[in-house]
Amino acid sequence: MMASVIDGMVMMHLHMLVSLKGMRRGVDEAKVDESKQMDFAKVEKRVRTTGGGSTGTVRNLRIREDTAKYLLNLDVSSAYYDPKTRSMREDPLPDADPNEKFYEGDNQYRMSGQALEFKQLNIHAWEAFDKELLLGQSERQVEYDRAGRIIKGM
């Protein structure tokens, strides 16, 4: 009887050792190589799946040495930072020297470069075409024949 109890304890101890080795191996597989973490443009993250994991990509990460734009001016009445869109439209330091500024707000790009051209093209598209109802635009009010000619219209 004593031998069977000892055999049972030995088997249970061996089973625990095997399961611990499996747990350690699972932890090692879940680790991401440190050299891959140096690339901040593409961060791979392990996701629990039955096939051993998949990787996802996280974009638009700032370099860690850069100061976050919401930390440039900690005054409560300063420019508002929207955490959902990660945007700060106004200049957080309006009184600072423009030559020494690192960040001037997200609105600085709205009136420069191709953004201004795009805005002018949109305004032109709105104003160039007359606002009227064309008969071919409304299927409810126009009836066509098989050749595509209008039979009844407004």
Secondary structure, 3 states (H helix, E strand, C coil): CHHHHHHHHHHHHHHHHHHHHHHHHHHHHHCCCHHHHCCCCCEEEEECCCCCCEEEEECCCCCCCCCCHHHCCCCCCCCCCECCCCECCCCCCCCCCCCCCCCCCHHHHCCCCHHHHHHHHHHHHHHHCCCCCCHHHCCCCCEECCCCCEEECC
